[in-house]
């Protein structure tokens, strides 16, 4: 999964967090591709779970501080993803289909969430900044 400018939402801290999430996912996938056991590769999935929770707290704090109207929906999505990744990081399944599903799910969720939900948040922040006469949105 490659970071691309298309994923940027215009908030430096959020964009940096998203890049780190991509890196952690890629480390998990690379470990599996290199033949590491699921148990061994799960250390990266555990780091992804930890960092996701950290990032979500930061992003949600920005949402609350800015009065983002879709905060509750966004938080529900974050909570579901974090719980799924946390549960999977404790799973030791060797079933190749389950591992492939996990990789596909995490990749699609991260990309889709950033490109849709987080982009909407970034656009809303830009609109708030323009409405309030600030040249830059808060970050």
PAKEDO-611532 format. One line per 5 residues: number of its first residue (from 0); their letters; for each residue x, y, z of N, C-alpha, C, O. Coordinates in nm, 4 decimals. Example, Ala and Ser with C-alpha at 12.3 -4.5 7.8 and 13.67 -1.06 7.14 Angstrom:
REM PAKEDO-611532
0> as> 1.3190:-0.5690:0.7800:1.2300:-0.4500:0.7800:1.3200:-0.3300:0.7800:1.4236:-0.3319:0.8465 ~ 1.2850:-0.2250:0.7080:1.3670:-0.1060:0.7140:1.2900:0.0030:0.7870:1.3409:0.1138:0.8039
REM end
This chain:
REM PAKEDO-611532
0> xxxxx> 0.0866:-0.1152:0.0000:0.0000:0.0000:0.0000:0.0915:0.1218:0.0000:0.1697:0.1415:0.0930 ~ 0.0817:0.2018:-0.1027:0.1701:0.3176:-0.1159:0.0969:0.4460:-0.0811:-0.0159:0.4691:-0.1247 ~ 0.1636:0.5294:-0.0012:0.1095:0.6619:0.0290:0.1175:0.7455:-0.0962:0.2155:0.7393:-0.1705 ~ 0.0150:0.8228:-0.1189:0.0071:0.9098:-0.2355:-0.0568:1.0398:-0.1901:-0.1347:1.0410:-0.0948 ~ -0.0249:1.1477:-0.2568:-0.0803:1.2792:-0.2207:-0.2333:1.2797:-0.2235:-0.2962:1.3630:-0.1583
5> xxxxx> -0.2928:1.1876:-0.2983:-0.4391:1.1803:-0.3051:-0.5004:1.1492:-0.1685:-0.6172:1.1797:-0.1446 ~ -0.4215:1.0885:-0.0785:-0.4714:1.0558:0.0555:-0.4637:1.1733:0.1520:-0.5253:1.1694:0.2585 ~ -0.3904:1.2763:0.1174:-0.3728:1.3907:0.2070:-0.5045:1.4649:0.2252:-0.5777:1.4899:0.1294 ~ -0.5333:1.4998:0.3515:-0.6562:1.5759:0.3784:-0.6250:1.7219:0.4113:-0.7162:1.8013:0.4346 ~ -0.4974:1.7570:0.4132:-0.4602:1.8959:0.4368:-0.4347:1.9302:0.5822:-0.4182:2.0474:0.6163
10> xxxxx> -0.4313:1.8300:0.6682:-0.3998:1.8494:0.8099:-0.2691:1.7756:0.8359:-0.2649:1.6527:0.8305 ~ -0.1630:1.8495:0.8640:-0.0297:1.7890:0.8734:-0.0221:1.6727:0.9712:0.0328:1.5676:0.9379 ~ -0.0759:1.6896:1.0904:-0.0660:1.5823:1.1897:-0.1472:1.4606:1.1475:-0.1023:1.3473:1.1645 ~ -0.2641:1.4827:1.0936:-0.3488:1.3718:1.0493:-0.2831:1.3005:0.9315:-0.2790:1.1776:0.9274 ~ -0.2323:1.3772:0.8366:-0.1667:1.3156:0.7206:-0.0439:1.2348:0.7621:-0.0195:1.1270:0.7078
15> xxxxx> 0.0327:1.2854:0.8568:0.1500:1.2120:0.9055:0.1070:1.0830:0.9756:0.1708:0.9790:0.9592 ~ -0.0001:1.0898:1.0529:-0.0522:0.9696:1.1175:-0.0963:0.8669:1.0133:-0.0682:0.7479:1.0275 ~ -0.1642:0.9120:0.9103:-0.2099:0.8204:0.8057:-0.0914:0.7524:0.7366:-0.0966:0.6334:0.7055 ~ 0.0132:0.8278:0.7133:0.1332:0.7681:0.6522:0.1911:0.6600:0.7431:0.2348:0.5555:0.6949 ~ 0.1916:0.6837:0.8714:0.2427:0.5841:0.9658:0.1543:0.4592:0.9659:0.2060:0.3478:0.9747
20> xxxxx> 0.0243:0.4754:0.9564:-0.0651:0.3602:0.9491:-0.0339:0.2762:0.8248:-0.0339:0.1533:0.8310 ~ -0.0078:0.3423:0.7133:0.0298:0.2705:0.5906:0.1590:0.1925:0.6136:0.1697:0.0765:0.5738 ~ 0.2566:0.2557:0.6776:0.3856:0.1891:0.7035:0.3673:0.0639:0.7886:0.4257:-0.0404:0.7594 ~ 0.2872:0.0741:0.8926:0.2656:-0.0408:0.9804:0.1929:-0.1536:0.9080:0.2264:-0.2708:0.9255 ~ 0.0940:-0.1186:0.8274:0.0258:-0.2207:0.7482:0.1248:-0.2882:0.6538:0.1244:-0.4104:0.6397
25> xxxxx> 0.2086:-0.2088:0.5897:0.3064:-0.2649:0.4959:0.4068:-0.3553:0.5661:0.4498:-0.4554:0.5087 ~ 0.4450:-0.3220:0.6890:0.5356:-0.4082:0.7644:0.4695:-0.5424:0.7948:0.5340:-0.6468:0.7854 ~ 0.3425:-0.5402:0.8306:0.2682:-0.6640:0.8551:0.2634:-0.7481:0.7276:0.2932:-0.8675:0.7304 ~ 0.2264:-0.6861:0.6174:0.2164:-0.7581:0.4901:0.3516:-0.8113:0.4449:0.3605:-0.9236:0.3951 ~ 0.4573:-0.7317:0.4619:0.5919:-0.7751:0.4218:0.6391:-0.8931:0.5064:0.7039:-0.9845:0.4555
30> xxxxx> 0.6067:-0.8909:0.6348:0.6448:-1.0020:0.7221:0.5785:-1.1311:0.6761:0.6420:-1.2365:0.6729 ~ 0.4516:-1.1228:0.6409:0.3818:-1.2417:0.5922:0.4393:-1.2875:0.4584:0.4579:-1.4072:0.4364 ~ 0.4672:-1.1930:0.3697:0.5221:-1.2264:0.2378:0.6609:-1.2889:0.2493:0.7001:-1.3697:0.1651 ~ 0.7354:-1.2515:0.3539:0.8699:-1.3053:0.3740:0.8666:-1.4432:0.4402:0.9708:-1.5037:0.4655 ~ 0.7459:-1.4915:0.4677:0.7339:-1.6247:0.5248:0.7301:-1.6304:0.6758:0.7344:-1.7389:0.7339
35> xxxxx> 0.7222:-1.5143:0.7408:0.7104:-1.5163:0.8868:0.5776:-1.5806:0.9253:0.4803:-1.5757:0.8500 ~ 0.5755:-1.6401:1.0423:0.4507:-1.6981:1.0909:0.3529:-1.5865:1.1232:0.3925:-1.4714:1.1415 ~ 0.2271:-1.6204:1.1300:0.1248:-1.5221:1.1654:0.1539:-1.4666:1.3042:0.1376:-1.3471:1.3288 ~ 0.1974:-1.5545:1.3952:0.2273:-1.5098:1.5306:0.3363:-1.4029:1.5300:0.3278:-1.3032:1.6017 ~ 0.4377:-1.4251:1.4488:0.5480:-1.3302:1.4392:0.5032:-1.1999:1.3727:0.5361:-1.0910:1.4196
40> xxxxx> 0.4279:-1.2122:1.2632:0.3808:-1.0940:1.1901:0.2807:-1.0134:1.2720:0.2630:-0.8938:1.2493 ~ 0.2151:-1.0797:1.3678:0.1148:-1.0101:1.4493:0.1728:-0.8956:1.5310:0.0986:-0.8077:1.5747 ~ 0.3049:-0.8950:1.5525:0.3628:-0.7824:1.6276:0.3381:-0.6520:1.5529:0.3153:-0.5482:1.6148 ~ 0.3425:-0.6571:1.4180:0.3147:-0.5367:1.3398:0.1661:-0.5030:1.3432:0.1280:-0.3860:1.3445 ~ 0.0831:-0.6065:1.3446:-0.0608:-0.5828:1.3542:-0.0947:-0.5226:1.4902:-0.1819:-0.4363:1.5002
45> xxxxx> -0.0258:-0.5679:1.5949:-0.0443:-0.5081:1.7267:-0.0022:-0.3619:1.7283:-0.0689:-0.2785:1.7895 ~ 0.1083:-0.3307:1.6614:0.1520:-0.1908:1.6516:0.0501:-0.1086:1.5724:0.0235:0.0072:1.6048 ~ -0.0061:-0.1699:1.4684:-0.1095:-0.1012:1.3896:-0.2315:-0.0737:1.4769:-0.2901:0.0343:1.4687 ~ -0.2702:-0.1694:1.5599:-0.3834:-0.1490:1.6506:-0.3528:-0.0358:1.7487:-0.4358:0.0524:1.7703 ~ -0.2331:-0.0390:1.8079:-0.1941:0.0662:1.9032:-0.1935:0.2032:1.8370:-0.2481:0.2998:1.8905
50> xxxxx> -0.1310:0.2102:1.7199:-0.1190:0.3405:1.6545:-0.2544:0.3891:1.6030:-0.2812:0.5092:1.6030 ~ -0.3394:0.2968:1.5595:-0.4739:0.3351:1.5162:-0.5481:0.4025:1.6306:-0.6096:0.5077:1.6129 ~ -0.5418:0.3411:1.7477:-0.6107:0.3985:1.8629:-0.5542:0.5360:1.8981:-0.6296:0.6286:1.9278 ~ -0.4226:0.5492:1.8949:-0.3576:0.6786:1.9201:-0.4027:0.7819:1.8171:-0.4420:0.8930:1.8526 ~ -0.3969:0.7447:1.6904:-0.4367:0.8357:1.5836:-0.5837:0.8745:1.5963:-0.6186:0.9918:1.5837
55> xxxxx> -0.6693:0.7765:1.6212:-0.8119:0.8066:1.6307:-0.8394:0.9040:1.7441:-0.9240:0.9923:1.7299 ~ -0.7703:0.8899:1.8553:-0.7882:0.9844:1.9657:-0.7491:1.1254:1.9228:-0.8191:1.2220:1.9534 ~ -0.6376:1.1368:1.8522:-0.5932:1.2691:1.8046:-0.6923:1.3276:1.7049:-0.7303:1.4442:1.7152 ~ -0.7336:1.2465:1.6091:-0.8261:1.2941:1.5064:-0.9614:1.3312:1.5682:-1.0202:1.4337:1.5339 ~ -1.0090:1.2480:1.6582:-1.1369:1.2761:1.7242:-1.1282:1.4004:1.8120:-1.2260:1.4740:1.8254
60> xxxxx> -1.0123:1.4240:1.8716:-0.9931:1.5465:1.9488:-1.0043:1.6693:1.8606:-1.0634:1.7699:1.9000 ~ -0.9475:1.6609:1.7414:-0.9585:1.7705:1.6455:-1.1035:1.7897:1.6017:-1.1495:1.9023:1.5831 ~ -1.1742:1.6795:1.5856:-1.3154:1.6876:1.5474:-1.3975:1.7547:1.6565:-1.4787:1.8430:1.6291 ~ -1.3758:1.7121:1.7798:-1.4500:1.7727:1.8919:-1.4171:1.9207:1.9053:-1.5066:2.0031:1.9237 ~ -1.2885:1.9546:1.8962:-1.2459:2.0941:1.9129:-1.3029:2.1842:1.8043:-1.3286:2.3023:1.8274
65> xxxxx> -1.3223:2.1278:1.6865:-1.3715:2.2089:1.5746:-1.5235:2.2033:1.5599:-1.5802:2.2740:1.4766 ~ -1.5894:2.1198:1.6400:-1.7348:2.1090:1.6313:-1.7825:2.0312:1.5100:-1.8903:2.0589:1.4574 ~ -1.7043:1.9350:1.4651:-1.7389:1.8581:1.3448:-1.8746:1.7895:1.3619:-1.8928:1.7119:1.4557 ~ -1.9700:1.8172:1.2723:-2.1061:1.7656:1.2910:-2.1201:1.6136:1.2738:-2.2159:1.5560:1.3255 ~ -2.0290:1.5478:1.2038:-2.0383:1.4030:1.1837:-1.9464:1.3250:1.2777:-1.9098:1.2107:1.2500
70> xxxxx> -1.9101:1.3881:1.3886:-1.8176:1.3255:1.4828:-1.8659:1.1878:1.5285:-1.7883:1.0922:1.5256 ~ -1.9904:1.1754:1.5702:-2.0398:1.0494:1.6267:-2.0309:0.9353:1.5245:-1.9898:0.8245:1.5592 ~ -2.0685:0.9613:1.4007:-2.0596:0.8577:1.2969:-1.9139:0.8187:1.2724:-1.8805:0.7009:1.2596 ~ -1.8299:0.9188:1.2663:-1.6882:0.8956:1.2393:-1.6265:0.8121:1.3524:-1.5502:0.7189:1.3269 ~ -1.6599:0.8463:1.4761:-1.6070:0.7742:1.5916:-1.6540:0.6288:1.5908:-1.5770:0.5390:1.6248
75> xxxxx> -1.7777:0.6052:1.5530:-1.8291:0.4682:1.5459:-1.7463:0.3856:1.4473:-1.7151:0.2696:1.4739 ~ -1.7112:0.4452:1.3344:-1.6279:0.3751:1.2361:-1.4898:0.3455:1.2943:-1.4382:0.2347:1.2797 ~ -1.4312:0.4439:1.3593:-1.3002:0.4248:1.4224:-1.3057:0.3113:1.5248:-1.2191:0.2237:1.5266 ~ -1.4073:0.3140:1.6088:-1.4180:0.2133:1.7151:-1.4285:0.0725:1.6570:-1.3665:-0.0208:1.7080 ~ -1.5065:0.0575:1.5511:-1.5224:-0.0734:1.4881:-1.3925:-0.1245:1.4287:-1.3581:-0.2414:1.4457
80> xxxxx> -1.3204:-0.0379:1.3594:-1.1938:-0.0776:1.2986:-1.0911:-0.1120:1.4066:-1.0228:-0.2140:1.3973 ~ -1.0805:-0.0281:1.5074:-0.9826:-0.0517:1.6142:-1.0100:-0.1845:1.6847:-0.9168:-0.2591:1.7145 ~ -1.1357:-0.2140:1.7112:-1.1705:-0.3402:1.7773:-1.1361:-0.4596:1.6884:-1.0855:-0.5609:1.7366 ~ -1.1634:-0.4473:1.5598:-1.1334:-0.5561:1.4660:-0.9829:-0.5821:1.4602:-0.9397:-0.6969:1.4708 ~ -0.9040:-0.4784:1.4438:-0.7588:-0.4954:1.4329:-0.7018:-0.5482:1.5640:-0.6139:-0.6344:1.5631
85> xxxxx> -0.7508:-0.4975:1.6760:-0.7035:-0.5442:1.8067:-0.7324:-0.6943:1.8210:-0.6454:-0.7702:1.8636 ~ -0.8517:-0.7364:1.7862:-0.8880:-0.8783:1.7960:-0.7999:-0.9628:1.7041:-0.7525:-1.0693:1.7435 ~ -0.7785:-0.9154:1.5828:-0.6981:-0.9906:1.4873:-0.5524:-1.0005:1.5302:-0.4849:-1.0985:1.4988 ~ -0.5040:-0.9008:1.6011:-0.3633:-0.9032:1.6447:-0.3386:-1.0112:1.7496:-0.2240:-1.0481:1.7756 ~ -0.4458:-1.0615:1.8093:-0.4341:-1.1687:1.9078:-0.4687:-1.3056:1.8485:-0.4670:-1.4064:1.9191
90> xxxxx> -0.4998:-1.3087:1.7190:-0.5388:-1.4325:1.6514:-0.4157:-1.4970:1.5890:-0.3282:-1.4284:1.5362 ~ -0.4101:-1.6261:1.5955:-0.2954:-1.6978:1.5404:-0.3365:-1.7909:1.4267:-0.2759:-1.8963:1.4077 ~ -0.4380:-1.7527:1.3520:-0.4867:-1.8362:1.2426:-0.3798:-1.8525:1.1350:-0.3126:-1.7567:1.0967 ~ -0.3660:-1.9735:1.0882:-0.2725:-2.0024:0.9799:-0.3469:-2.0227:0.8477:-0.2857:-2.0534:0.7454 ~ -0.4768:-2.0057:0.8506:-0.5582:-2.0246:0.7310:-0.5252:-1.9136:0.6311:-0.5509:-1.7965:0.6592
95> xxxxx> -0.4686:-1.9484:0.5149:-0.4289:-1.8462:0.4175:-0.5446:-1.7584:0.3711:-0.5254:-1.6402:0.3427 ~ -0.6636:-1.8151:0.3635:-0.7795:-1.7351:0.3215:-0.8154:-1.6301:0.4265:-0.8523:-1.5178:0.3924 ~ -0.8047:-1.6667:0.5531:-0.8329:-1.5704:0.6603:-0.7285:-1.4597:0.6631:-0.7619:-1.3429:0.6831 ~ -0.6026:-1.4962:0.6430:-0.4956:-1.3964:0.6414:-0.5141:-1.3018:0.5236:-0.4964:-1.1808:0.5376 ~ -0.5496:-1.3563:0.4073:-0.5723:-1.2728:0.2890:-0.6913:-1.1805:0.3103:-0.6875:-1.0638:0.2714
100> xxxxx> -0.7969:-1.2325:0.3718:-0.9131:-1.1486:0.4029:-0.8717:-1.0337:0.4946:-0.9095:-0.9186:0.4725 ~ -0.7941:-1.0660:0.5971:-0.7476:-0.9645:0.6915:-0.6699:-0.8549:0.6197:-0.6962:-0.7363:0.6395 ~ -0.5751:-0.8943:0.5372:-0.4955:-0.7951:0.4647:-0.5845:-0.7098:0.3741:-0.5710:-0.5874:0.3711 ~ -0.6744:-0.7736:0.3010:-0.7635:-0.6995:0.2110:-0.8540:-0.6055:0.2882:-0.8741:-0.4907:0.2484 ~ -0.9087:-0.6542:0.3987:-1.0004:-0.5725:0.4774:-0.9311:-0.4479:0.5313:-0.9819:-0.3367:0.5172
105> xxxxx> -0.8152:-0.4672:0.5928:-0.7440:-0.3537:0.6525:-0.7047:-0.2533:0.5442:-0.7223:-0.1327:0.5618 ~ -0.6521:-0.3021:0.4337:-0.6131:-0.2118:0.3254:-0.7331:-0.1353:0.2701:-0.7267:-0.0137:0.2524 ~ -0.8409:-0.2056:0.2434:-0.9591:-0.1386:0.1879:-1.0200:-0.0419:0.2884:-1.0643:0.0665:0.2505 ~ -1.0228:-0.0797:0.4171:-1.0807:0.0088:0.5172:-0.9987:0.1366:0.5284:-1.0535:0.2468:0.5242 ~ -0.8668:0.1218:0.5427:-0.7824:0.2412:0.5571:-0.7949:0.3334:0.4365:-0.8184:0.4533:0.4510
110> xxxxx> -0.7791:0.2768:0.3187:-0.7859:0.3592:0.1971:-0.9229:0.4236:0.1817:-0.9336:0.5439:0.1579 ~ -1.0272:0.3431:0.1953:-1.1630:0.3958:0.1789:-1.1980:0.5000:0.2829:-1.2568:0.6032:0.2508 ~ -1.1620:0.4734:0.4074:-1.1941:0.5672:0.5148:-1.1231:0.7007:0.4945:-1.1830:0.8070:0.5105 ~ -0.9973:0.6943:0.4597:-0.9220:0.8184:0.4381:-0.9753:0.8940:0.3174:-0.9971:1.0149:0.3236 ~ -0.9960:0.8225:0.2077:-1.0375:0.8888:0.0831:-1.1795:0.9442:0.0878:-1.2129:1.0350:0.0117
115> xxxxx> -1.2623:0.8913:0.1754:-1.4008:0.9402:0.1826:-1.4237:1.0159:0.3138:-1.4418:1.1376:0.3132 ~ -1.4230:0.9449:0.4240:-1.4620:1.0060:0.5508:-1.3638:1.1142:0.5979:-1.4049:1.2230:0.6383 ~ -1.2354:1.0834:0.5921:-1.1379:1.1825:0.6369:-1.1267:1.2988:0.5396:-1.1022:1.4123:0.5804 ~ -1.1447:1.2707:0.4109:-1.1447:1.3804:0.3122:-1.2607:1.4751:0.3401:-1.2443:1.5968:0.3324 ~ -1.3784:1.4202:0.3727:-1.4923:1.5056:0.4063:-1.4591:1.5926:0.5266:-1.4912:1.7114:0.5294
120> xxxxx> -1.3946:1.5325:0.6259:-1.3549:1.6089:0.7438:-1.2581:1.7203:0.7052:-1.2740:1.8341:0.7493 ~ -1.1581:1.6886:0.6233:-1.0619:1.7893:0.5784:-1.1290:1.9018:0.5025:-1.0961:2.0189:0.5217 ~ -1.2235:1.8664:0.4158:-1.2962:1.9694:0.3397:-1.3808:2.0551:0.4331:-1.3906:2.1765:0.4150 ~ -1.4417:1.9917:0.5328:-1.5215:2.0672:0.6291:-1.4318:2.1642:0.7064:-1.4688:2.2796:0.7277 ~ -1.3146:2.1174:0.7479:-1.2213:2.2055:0.8184:-1.1786:2.3227:0.7303:-1.1704:2.4364:0.7767
125> xxxxx> -1.1517:2.2942:0.6034:-1.1156:2.4017:0.5106:-1.2281:2.5045:0.5012:-1.2035:2.6251:0.5010 ~ -1.3511:2.4555:0.4936:-1.4669:2.5452:0.4870:-1.4809:2.6291:0.6126:-1.5134:2.7476:0.6054 ~ -1.4563:2.5676:0.7283:-1.4626:2.6411:0.8547:-1.3545:2.7483:0.8601:-1.3788:2.8597:0.9063 ~ -1.2353:2.7140:0.8127:-1.1253:2.8103:0.8127:-1.1600:2.9287:0.7235:-1.1368:3.0438:0.7603 ~ -1.2151:2.9002:0.6070:-1.2521:3.0085:0.5151:-1.3626:3.0949:0.5759:-1.3595:3.2175:0.5657
130> xxxxx> -1.4593:3.0298:0.6387:-1.5709:3.1025:0.6985:-1.5234:3.1907:0.8136:-1.5775:3.2991:0.8356 ~ -1.4226:3.1445:0.8866:-1.3723:3.2185:1.0014:-1.2558:3.3113:0.9678:-1.1981:3.3745:1.0563 ~ -1.2219:3.3186:0.8394:-1.1176:3.4115:0.7963:-0.9767:3.3669:0.8226:-0.8849:3.4488:0.8194 ~ -0.9556:3.2356:0.8492:-0.8207:3.1855:0.8686:-0.7684:3.1345:0.7346:-0.8413:3.0722:0.6574 ~ -0.6427:3.1616:0.7088:-0.5818:3.1164:0.5836:-0.5602:2.9647:0.5862:-0.5689:2.8988:0.4826
135> xxxx> -0.5324:2.9106:0.7026:-0.5029:2.7669:0.7170:-0.6002:2.7033:0.8137:-0.6351:2.7634:0.9153 ~ -0.6445:2.5820:0.7833:-0.7266:2.5123:0.8820:-0.6427:2.4756:1.0050:-0.5201:2.4676:0.9975 ~ -0.7098:2.4537:1.1168:-0.6375:2.4143:1.2374:-0.5818:2.2751:1.2205:-0.6411:2.1915:1.1524 ~ -0.4662:2.2495:1.2832:-0.4102:2.1142:1.2762:-0.3462:2.0754:1.4054:-0.2939:1.9647:1.4176
REM end
